[in-house]
Amino acid sequence: MTVYDLDAPTGSGWWHWAVSNIPADVRSLKLNASAGKSPPAGAVESVTDFGTPGYGGVCPSPGDKAHRYIVTIHALETADIGVTPQTLPAMAGFSRCGTVLGSASLTVTYGR
């Protein structure tokens, strides 16, 4: 599962969250499921563009337009794609290649 800011002023967007190896029987995430508080057993949160693993909240810079945040979940044919907390989101995406059975995305907009 990923949360990606398409409109971050970086030239390449901004990864707010990347979590892999969520067990197939998980149907929802608990409130505050990130940062070691209550992620599903076996799930791995990878480093984001904030420089640490875990969810980094959304908040465009003051005066910036509203940003589009893409939340994506992938169903995989394997339970473990070999990521660690140090795996960058782009590398986790590469590790998913060839294992994706299906995906769903939701785009939400947020501004100050």
C-alpha positions in Angstrom: 0.0 0.0 0.0 1.3 3.4 -0.9 0.4 7.1 -0.4 2.0 9.3 -3.0 1.8 13.1 -3.5 1.6 13.7 -7.2 1.9 17.5 -6.9 4.8 17.9 -4.5 7.2 20.5 -5.8 10.1 18.1 -6.2 9.9 17.2 -9.9 9.2 13.6 -8.9 6.4 13.7 -6.4 6.6 12.6 -2.7 6.1 9.3 -1.0 4.2 9.6 2.2 3.8 6.0 3.0 4.9 2.6 1.7 3.9 -0.6 3.5 4.4 -4.1 2.1 3.7 -7.7 3.0 0.3 -6.9 4.5 -1.3 -10.4 5.0 -4.0 -11.3 2.4 -6.6 -11.8 5.1 -6.3 -8.1 6.3 -9.5 -6.2 5.3 -8.8 -2.9 7.1 -6.1 -1.0 8.9 -6.5 0.2 12.5 -6.4 3.9 13.2 -2.7 4.9 13.7 -1.6 1.7 12.0 1.8 3.3 11.2 5.0 3.9 13.0 5.0 0.7 15.0 1.7 1.6 16.7 -0.5 -1.2 15.3 0.5 -2.3 11.8 -0.8 -5.8 10.7 1.5 -8.6 11.8 4.1 -9.2 9.2 3.7 -5.9 7.4 6.8 -3.9 6.7 6.8 -0.1 6.5 9.6 1.2 4.3 11.4 4.5 4.4 9.5 7.4 2.7 10.7 10.7 1.3 10.7 12.0 4.9 13.7 9.7 5.5 12.2 7.3 7.9 9.8 4.3 7.8 6.2 5.0 8.5 3.4 7.3 7.5 4.3 11.0 7.0 1.2 13.2 7.0 0.0 15.2 4.1 0.2 19.0 4.1 1.1 21.2 1.1 3.4 24.1 1.7 1.8 27.4 2.7 0.5 29.2 -0.4 0.8 26.1 -2.6 -2.3 24.8 -4.4 -4.1 21.7 -3.2 -2.3 18.5 -3.8 -3.5 15.2 -5.2 -2.7 12.2 -3.0 -2.9 8.7 -4.6 -3.6 5.9 -2.2 -2.9 2.5 -3.9 -3.3 -1.1 -2.7 -1.9 -4.0 -4.6 -3.0 -7.7 -4.3 0.1 -9.8 -4.9 0.6 -13.5 -5.6 3.3 -13.7 -3.0 3.2 -13.0 0.8 6.7 -11.5 1.0 8.4 -9.3 -1.7 11.7 -9.0 0.3 11.5 -5.4 1.3 12.9 -4.0 4.6 12.3 -0.8 6.5 15.3 0.7 4.5 13.8 -0.2 1.1 12.9 2.9 -0.9 9.4 3.1 -2.3 10.6 2.9 -5.9 12.6 -0.2 -5.1 9.5 -1.7 -3.4 7.6 -1.0 -6.6 10.3 -2.8 -8.6 10.0 -5.8 -6.2 6.3 -6.0 -6.8 6.8 -6.3 -10.6 5.5 -9.6 -11.9 3.6 -10.4 -8.7 0.6 -8.0 -8.9 -2.7 -9.8 -9.3 -4.7 -6.6 -9.1 -4.6 -3.0 -7.9 -7.0 -0.3 -6.8 -6.3 3.5 -6.3 -8.1 6.4 -4.8 -7.1 9.9 -5.4 -7.9 12.5 -2.8 -7.2 16.2 -2.8 -6.0 18.3 0.2 -4.9 21.9 0.6 -4.4 24.4 3.3 
